Amino acid sequence: MKESFYVEFSPGSRHFRDTLARPENIKILREACQEITGRETGVRIAVKDPAAQNQPLTREDEERQAKQDLRAPPPKATRWFKRC
């Protein structure tokens, strides 16, 4: 059975997840895990969204979500024109 090293990031840390998910960084993690445990280890990286799993948001998650909502551009207005 192959062991797994699981790393989980919050939605606001997507940049860090993307950096860690680069092939060269995955290789380094696998090699380090194998050196420590003596077994071949897979690496799983995920972004966890507590709201999607019906789990209560932490205060930090709520603050991060509020900041993201403030940064989000307003929705584009849609206009429907009828050409004559």
Secondary structure, DSSP 8 states (H G I E B T S, - for coil): --EEEEEEE-GGGHHHHHHHTSHHHHHHHHHHHHHHHSS-EEEEEEE--GGGGT----HHHHHHHHHHHHHS------------
